[in-house]
Amino acid sequence: MKYWILAASLILSACTHKKEMLTEKEFAEEYLLVLKKDNPGVIYSLSPDLGITAKYKGKDYRHFPDNAYREYILEPDSIEQVLKKFSQTAHELYQESEAVDVNNIIPVIKPTSFLNDIGQLVEASDSIKPTVVYQQYNDKLLIVFAEDKEHGIHYFTQENFQKLNISQDSAQEIALTNLERKLPNIEKTGNNGRYMVTAGGDYEASLILLNFIWSQNNFEVKGDIVVAIPNRDMLLVTGSKDKANLKWLKAEAQQSYDSGSYQVSPSLFRWNGKKFLKFE
Protein backbone atom coordinates (compact mmCIF):
# COMPACT_ATOMS: atom_id res chain seq x y z
CA MET A 1 0.00 0.00 0.00
CA LYS A 2 2.84 2.39 0.85
CA TYR A 3 4.36 1.66 -2.58
CA TRP A 4 1.08 2.50 -4.28
CA ILE A 5 0.81 5.78 -2.36
CA LEU A 6 4.38 6.70 -3.32
CA ALA A 7 3.74 5.89 -6.99
CA ALA A 8 0.55 7.93 -6.98
CA SER A 9 2.42 10.84 -5.42
CA LEU A 10 5.09 10.69 -8.11
CA ILE A 11 2.45 10.69 -10.85
CA LEU A 12 0.67 13.64 -9.26
CA SER A 13 3.97 15.50 -8.96
CA ALA A 14 4.80 14.86 -12.61
CA CYS A 15 1.40 16.10 -13.71
CA THR A 16 1.66 19.16 -11.50
CA HIS A 17 5.02 20.15 -12.96
CA LYS A 18 4.12 19.49 -16.60
CA LYS A 19 4.52 22.67 -18.61
CA GLU A 20 1.34 24.21 -19.89
CA MET A 21 1.22 24.97 -23.61
CA LEU A 22 1.69 28.62 -24.43
CA THR A 23 -1.08 30.38 -26.27
CA GLU A 24 -0.21 31.98 -29.59
CA LYS A 25 -0.11 35.39 -27.90
CA GLU A 26 2.16 34.14 -25.11
CA PHE A 27 4.45 32.54 -27.67
CA ALA A 28 4.61 35.77 -29.69
CA GLU A 29 5.60 37.62 -26.52
CA GLU A 30 8.38 35.08 -25.86
CA TYR A 31 9.54 35.45 -29.46
CA LEU A 32 9.60 39.22 -29.02
CA LEU A 33 11.79 38.92 -25.92
CA VAL A 34 14.28 36.69 -27.74
CA LEU A 35 14.42 39.07 -30.72
CA LYS A 36 15.09 42.02 -28.41
CA LYS A 37 17.84 40.14 -26.60
CA ASP A 38 19.55 38.93 -29.78
CA ASN A 39 19.21 42.23 -31.68
CA PRO A 40 19.58 45.12 -29.20
CA GLY A 41 19.95 47.70 -31.97
CA VAL A 42 16.52 46.93 -33.43
CA ILE A 43 13.30 48.55 -32.20
CA TYR A 44 10.46 46.03 -31.90
CA SER A 45 6.73 46.24 -31.25
CA LEU A 46 4.01 43.59 -31.10
CA SER A 47 0.89 44.24 -33.20
CA PRO A 48 -2.67 43.17 -32.28
CA ASP A 49 -2.49 40.53 -35.06
CA LEU A 50 0.58 39.12 -33.24
CA GLY A 51 2.91 40.25 -35.99
CA ILE A 52 6.16 41.82 -34.83
CA THR A 53 7.30 45.08 -36.41
CA ALA A 54 11.02 45.80 -36.46
CA LYS A 55 12.71 49.13 -37.23
CA TYR A 56 16.40 49.11 -38.09
CA LYS A 57 18.53 51.70 -39.89
CA GLY A 58 15.51 53.47 -41.33
CA LYS A 59 13.88 50.30 -42.65
CA ASP A 60 10.79 48.45 -41.49
CA TYR A 61 10.50 44.68 -41.24
CA ARG A 62 7.65 42.36 -40.27
CA HIS A 63 7.96 39.02 -38.53
CA PHE A 64 5.07 36.63 -38.04
CA PRO A 65 5.55 33.83 -35.48
CA ASP A 66 2.90 31.51 -36.93
CA ASN A 67 5.32 28.97 -38.43
CA ALA A 68 7.47 29.06 -35.31
CA TYR A 69 4.37 28.51 -33.16
CA ARG A 70 3.32 25.52 -35.25
CA GLU A 71 6.76 23.97 -34.77
CA TYR A 72 6.47 24.59 -31.03
CA ILE A 73 3.02 22.95 -30.90
CA LEU A 74 4.42 19.82 -32.54
CA GLU A 75 7.34 19.66 -30.08
CA PRO A 76 6.62 21.78 -26.96
CA ASP A 77 9.94 20.90 -25.33
CA SER A 78 11.82 22.41 -28.28
CA ILE A 79 10.71 26.00 -27.64
CA GLU A 80 14.23 27.30 -26.98
CA GLN A 81 15.60 25.76 -30.17
CA VAL A 82 12.65 27.00 -32.22
CA LEU A 83 12.96 30.57 -30.96
CA LYS A 84 16.72 30.55 -31.51
CA LYS A 85 16.34 29.32 -35.09
CA PHE A 86 13.79 31.96 -36.03
CA SER A 87 15.75 34.68 -34.27
CA GLN A 88 18.84 33.77 -36.30
CA THR A 89 16.82 34.00 -39.49
CA ALA A 90 15.59 37.45 -38.48
CA HIS A 91 19.14 38.55 -37.66
CA GLU A 92 20.31 37.63 -41.16
CA LEU A 93 17.53 39.77 -42.60
CA TYR A 94 18.88 42.88 -40.90
CA GLN A 95 22.37 42.52 -42.34
CA GLU A 96 23.51 44.99 -44.95
CA SER A 97 22.21 43.97 -48.36
CA GLU A 98 24.72 41.93 -50.30
CA ALA A 99 24.63 40.78 -53.89
CA VAL A 100 22.61 37.60 -54.31
CA ASP A 101 24.85 34.58 -54.83
CA VAL A 102 23.49 32.88 -57.96
CA ASN A 103 24.80 29.56 -56.66
CA ASN A 104 22.33 29.82 -53.79
CA ILE A 105 19.21 30.74 -55.79
CA ILE A 106 16.56 28.08 -55.19
CA PRO A 107 12.91 27.65 -56.25
CA VAL A 108 10.40 27.55 -53.41
CA ILE A 109 6.86 26.28 -53.93
CA LYS A 110 4.28 28.55 -52.30
CA PRO A 111 0.47 28.78 -52.47
CA THR A 112 -0.96 31.57 -54.63
CA SER A 113 -2.29 33.15 -51.42
CA PHE A 114 1.33 33.97 -50.62
CA LEU A 115 1.02 37.04 -52.84
CA ASN A 116 -1.74 38.40 -50.62
CA ASP A 117 0.59 38.21 -47.64
CA ILE A 118 3.67 39.47 -49.40
CA GLY A 119 3.98 42.50 -47.17
CA GLN A 120 4.33 40.17 -44.19
CA LEU A 121 7.19 38.22 -45.67
CA VAL A 122 9.50 40.75 -47.28
CA GLU A 123 11.05 44.01 -46.17
CA ALA A 124 8.65 46.95 -46.49
CA SER A 125 9.56 50.57 -47.04
CA ASP A 126 7.64 53.80 -46.57
CA SER A 127 7.60 54.62 -50.28
CA ILE A 128 7.84 51.55 -52.49
CA LYS A 129 6.80 48.10 -51.35
CA PRO A 130 9.20 45.59 -52.88
CA THR A 131 7.79 42.48 -54.49
CA VAL A 132 9.29 39.02 -54.64
CA VAL A 133 10.36 37.37 -57.87
CA TYR A 134 8.00 34.55 -58.81
CA GLN A 135 6.43 32.56 -61.63
CA GLN A 136 2.98 31.00 -61.73
CA TYR A 137 3.30 27.20 -61.66
CA ASN A 138 -0.40 26.29 -61.82
CA ASP A 139 -3.65 27.82 -60.61
CA LYS A 140 -2.83 26.90 -56.99
CA LEU A 141 0.95 27.14 -56.74
CA LEU A 142 3.77 29.61 -57.35
CA ILE A 143 7.50 29.23 -57.86
CA VAL A 144 9.11 31.90 -55.68
CA PHE A 145 12.83 32.53 -56.10
CA ALA A 146 14.86 32.77 -52.92
CA GLU A 147 18.39 32.60 -51.61
CA ASP A 148 19.36 29.63 -49.47
CA LYS A 149 21.31 31.13 -46.56
CA GLU A 150 22.85 29.64 -43.44
CA HIS A 151 19.90 30.16 -41.10
CA GLY A 152 16.97 30.34 -43.47
CA ILE A 153 15.48 31.08 -46.86
CA HIS A 154 15.43 34.71 -47.97
CA TYR A 155 13.04 35.76 -50.71
CA PHE A 156 14.72 38.40 -52.80
CA THR A 157 13.03 41.41 -54.35
CA GLN A 158 12.73 42.64 -57.91
CA GLU A 159 15.43 45.16 -57.05
CA ASN A 160 17.80 42.38 -55.96
CA PHE A 161 16.94 40.40 -59.07
CA GLN A 162 17.59 43.26 -61.49
CA LYS A 163 21.13 43.56 -60.13
CA LEU A 164 21.80 39.99 -61.27
CA ASN A 165 21.19 41.03 -64.88
CA ILE A 166 19.61 37.70 -65.85
CA SER A 167 16.17 36.77 -67.17
CA GLN A 168 13.56 34.92 -65.12
CA ASP A 169 13.90 31.92 -67.45
CA SER A 170 17.63 31.86 -66.72
CA ALA A 171 16.92 32.24 -63.02
CA GLN A 172 14.65 29.21 -63.11
CA GLU A 173 17.26 27.09 -64.89
CA ILE A 174 19.89 28.16 -62.37
CA ALA A 175 17.53 27.54 -59.44
CA LEU A 176 16.67 24.02 -60.61
CA THR A 177 20.35 23.19 -61.10
CA ASN A 178 21.10 24.50 -57.62
CA LEU A 179 18.19 22.56 -56.13
CA GLU A 180 19.44 19.30 -57.61
CA ARG A 181 22.97 20.03 -56.40
CA LYS A 182 21.85 20.93 -52.87
CA LEU A 183 19.70 17.79 -52.56
CA PRO A 184 21.98 14.89 -53.51
CA ASN A 185 20.18 12.41 -51.24
CA ILE A 186 16.60 12.27 -52.47
CA GLU A 187 15.03 9.15 -50.97
CA LYS A 188 11.80 7.25 -51.57
CA THR A 189 10.13 5.04 -48.98
CA GLY A 190 6.93 3.00 -49.16
CA ASN A 191 5.35 0.33 -51.34
CA ASN A 192 2.03 -0.94 -52.70
CA GLY A 193 1.35 2.31 -54.52
CA ARG A 194 1.92 4.55 -51.48
CA TYR A 195 5.18 6.51 -51.17
CA MET A 196 6.93 9.32 -49.33
CA VAL A 197 9.82 11.30 -50.82
CA THR A 198 12.33 12.98 -48.51
CA ALA A 199 15.23 15.33 -49.19
CA GLY A 200 16.38 16.91 -45.96
CA GLY A 201 13.30 18.71 -44.65
CA ASP A 202 13.26 22.09 -46.39
CA TYR A 203 12.64 21.56 -50.09
CA GLU A 204 10.49 18.45 -50.48
CA ALA A 205 7.68 20.47 -52.08
CA SER A 206 10.13 21.92 -54.61
CA LEU A 207 10.89 18.41 -55.89
CA ILE A 208 7.78 18.61 -58.07
CA LEU A 209 9.91 20.86 -60.32
CA LEU A 210 12.51 18.16 -61.04
CA ASN A 211 10.81 16.50 -63.99
CA PHE A 212 13.22 13.56 -64.20
CA ILE A 213 11.84 12.21 -60.92
CA TRP A 214 8.28 11.79 -62.12
CA SER A 215 8.15 8.55 -64.08
CA GLN A 216 6.47 5.18 -63.66
CA ASN A 217 9.97 3.71 -63.38
CA ASN A 218 10.39 5.54 -60.08
CA PHE A 219 6.84 5.13 -58.79
CA GLU A 220 4.81 1.98 -59.42
CA VAL A 221 1.31 3.39 -59.11
CA LYS A 222 -2.09 2.74 -60.66
CA GLY A 223 -2.81 5.42 -63.25
CA ASP A 224 -1.05 8.78 -63.33
CA ILE A 225 1.23 9.99 -60.55
CA VAL A 226 -0.63 12.04 -57.93
CA VAL A 227 1.17 13.96 -55.18
CA ALA A 228 0.34 15.86 -52.02
CA ILE A 229 2.56 18.70 -50.75
CA PRO A 230 0.70 19.97 -47.68
CA ASN A 231 3.87 21.50 -46.23
CA ARG A 232 7.27 22.38 -47.59
CA ASP A 233 8.81 19.30 -45.92
CA MET A 234 6.26 16.69 -47.01
CA LEU A 235 5.82 14.99 -50.38
CA LEU A 236 3.48 12.00 -50.66
CA VAL A 237 2.76 9.99 -53.81
CA THR A 238 0.12 7.56 -55.11
CA GLY A 239 -1.79 6.82 -58.32
CA SER A 240 -4.85 8.45 -59.90
CA LYS A 241 -6.69 5.10 -60.17
CA ASP A 242 -5.91 3.82 -56.68
CA LYS A 243 -9.06 4.61 -54.68
CA ALA A 244 -7.82 3.28 -51.35
CA ASN A 245 -4.53 5.13 -51.45
CA LEU A 246 -6.14 8.31 -52.77
CA LYS A 247 -8.37 8.29 -49.70
CA TRP A 248 -5.26 7.91 -47.54
CA LEU A 249 -3.46 10.66 -49.44
CA LYS A 250 -6.32 13.15 -49.03
CA ALA A 251 -6.56 12.47 -45.30
CA GLU A 252 -2.80 12.76 -44.74
CA ALA A 253 -2.60 15.95 -46.78
CA GLN A 254 -5.39 17.66 -44.85
CA GLN A 255 -4.11 16.55 -41.45
CA SER A 256 -0.55 17.68 -42.15
CA TYR A 257 -1.69 20.95 -43.68
CA ASP A 258 -3.84 21.74 -40.64
CA SER A 259 -1.20 20.87 -38.05
CA GLY A 260 2.15 21.46 -39.73
CA SER A 261 4.25 24.55 -40.37
CA TYR A 262 5.14 26.15 -43.71
CA GLN A 263 1.82 25.24 -45.28
CA VAL A 264 1.62 24.80 -49.04
CA SER A 265 -1.69 23.16 -50.01
CA PRO A 266 -4.14 20.47 -48.85
CA SER A 267 -4.99 19.75 -52.51
CA LEU A 268 -3.76 16.82 -54.60
CA PHE A 269 -1.87 17.36 -57.87
CA ARG A 270 -1.69 15.10 -60.93
CA TRP A 271 1.32 14.75 -63.23
CA ASN A 272 0.42 15.33 -66.90
CA GLY A 273 3.85 14.57 -68.29
CA LYS A 274 5.09 18.15 -68.04
CA LYS A 275 3.85 19.52 -64.73
CA PHE A 276 1.46 18.92 -61.85
CA LEU A 277 -2.09 20.26 -62.05
CA LYS A 278 -4.80 20.15 -59.41
CA PHE A 279 -6.42 16.72 -59.21
CA GLU A 280 -10.14 16.63 -58.55
N, C-alpha and C positions, 0 to 999 in steps of 0.2 A: 504493500500500500504506500509506504514511504517513497518507493521508487516511482510509482505512478504519479504521486504528488509532485515530485521533483521534475519529472518529465513534463507534466502539465505546466509547471512554472516556467520551464525553459521555453516551451512553445509560446506561452503568453508573453514572455519577455521578448522573443524574436518578433512576434506580431506587433508588439508595442513600439519596437525600435525600427520597424520597417519604414523606409522613406516614403512619404506621400508623393504622388506624381504632381509635378508643377503644372499649373494651368498655363495656357498659352501666354497670358499676360505676365505671369510670374517668370516664365522662361525668357520672355523678351526683356524683362528688367534685369535678369541675370546676364543676358547677352550684352546689354547696354553697359553693365558694370565691367565686364571683361574687355569690351572695346575701349572704354575710357582708360582702363589700367594699361592696356597694351599700346595705346596711341594717345599719349597725354597732350600732344599738340593739336588734336582734332576736337572740335566742339560738336557734341552730340545732343540730340533731343529725341524723345520717344513720342510718336504721333498717336492719336486715338485709334488708328487702324493697326497699331502695333508695329508700324514701320519705323525705322530709325533713320533720322536725317543727320548727315555729317557735313560739317563745313571745314574745309582745309585749303589754305592758300587761295582764297577767293573762289573756290569751286564747291558745288553742292553734290552730295552723293546720297543715295538711298539704299538702305539695307533692309531686307525683309527676312525675319527669322523663321519663316514657315518650313523651309526644307530642313533647317537645323532642328526645329521642334519635332518634325516627323522622325528624324533619326533618333532623337532622344526618346520618343515614345516607344520605338522599337527596342531600344536598349537603355533603360533608365539609368543604369549604373555607369553609362559612358558619358554622362553629361559634361564632365571636365574635358574629355578628349574632343567631344563634338564642338563645344564652345571654342576651344583652342584652334581647331581646324578652320572654323568659319572666321575667327578673328584674324588668322594668318592670311586668309584669302582677302579680307577687307584691307589689311595692311598693304598687300601688294598693289591694290587698287589706288592707293594714295601716292605711290611712288611716282617720281617724275616720268612723264611719258617718254617711252623709248620706241625706236623703230620696231615694228613688228618683225619677228624672225620668221621668214617664210617656211623654214624647216619645222616650225611649231604650229603652223596653221592646220586646224582640224575642222571637219564638218560635224556639227551637232544637230541632232534631230530634235525639233521642238514642235509643240502643237501650234496651230495657226493663231490660237488665242494669245500666244506669246507677244504678238505685235500690239495687242491692246494693253499689255502691261510693260511695254518697252521702257517707259519712264522709270519703272521700279528697278530695272535691271542694268541700266547703263548710266553713266555720269550725265547729270543734267546741268545746264547752264542757264543764266538769267535771260539770255537773248535767243540762242539757237539750241534747240533740243537735238542732240545727235541721234542718228538712227543706226542700227546695226546693219551689217551686210548679210543679206539672205537671198535664197532662191526658193520659190514654191516647189515643193516635191509632189504633193498631190493635194486634194481639196481639204485634207485634215492635217497635213504635216509640212513643216518648213525645214530647209537646210540652212542653219545659221553658222556663219564662219566665226571661228574663235581662235584664240591663241592658248595652247596648252602650256601653262606655267607651273612652277614648282608646287604651289599650294592651291591651285584651282584653275578653272577655265575662265578666260577673260574674253568677252565678246568685244570685238573691236568695231569702231565707228566708220562711217563713210570717209571721214577725214583721215583716219589711220590708213584706210584701204587705198585712198587716192595717192598717198605717199609711196605706196609699193609700186605704182605705175604698171599694174598688170590688169588684165580683164577679169571679169567674174568667171568666165569659162576656164581661164588659166588657173584662177584661184581654186576652183573646184577640182581640177586635175591634180594640182599640188596637194590639196587637202586630202584627197583620196589616197595619194601615194604616201603621204605622211601617216595617215590612219593605218594603212597596211603595215608600214614600218614600225609604228609604235605598238602594234598588237601582234607580235609574232606567234603568240600562243593562243590561238583561237581554238576552243575545245567544244565538242559536242557530246552530250550525255543523253541517255534514254534509249528506248526501243519501242517496237510495236506501234509505230506511227506517232509517237509522242516524244518530243525532244526539247532540250534546253541548250542554248549556245552561250558560252561564257568567254570573256576576254579581258578580265581584270577588274571589272566593276564600274567603269566610268563611261565606256563607249559601246556597250552592247547594242543599244538602239541604232547607233550609226552603222552597224554592220549591214543593215538593209541596203546600204549604198554600194557594197562590194559585190558586184554582180556575179563574179566567178563562184561565189559561195552557193548560189541558189540554183541547184540542179538536182534532179532525181538521183544522181549518183551519190550525192551527199546526204540526201534525206529520202528514205524509202517511205513515202506516204501515199495514201489513196487520193487520187485527183491532183489538183494543183497545190503548190506549197502555200500554206496560210500561216501568218505569224501574228504574234501579239507582242507589243512593246509598251506595256503599261508604264514603265519607268525607264530611266536611262540605263539602268544596270540589269534589265531583264529582257530576254529574248526567248520566246517559246515558239515551237513549230509543230504543226500537224498538217493534215491534208483536207482539201475542200470537200471530199466525199466520205469523210470519216465522221459519222454523226456522233459517236460516243466521245471521241477525242475533241471534236469541236465544242461539245458541251463542256468538257473539262477546260478547254482553252478559254472559253468565254468566262467561266467562273473564276479561273485563276487571274485572268486579266483584270476583271473588275475588282477582285479582292486586293490585288497588289496595287492597283491604281488608287483605291480608296485609302489604303493604309501606308503606302510607301512614299518615299521622298522623290524629288525630281520627276514629277509626273509627266508622262508623254500623252498616252491615249488609252482608254479602255476598249477601243475598237479593234477589230481584227482586219488584217490586210492580206490581200491575195496577190501572188506573183503572176504577172502576165507575160513574162519572158523578158521584160525590159525594166519594169519597176513594180512596186507594190501599190495597189489601189484598195480602197476600202471594200471589205467583203461583207455583204449583207447576209 
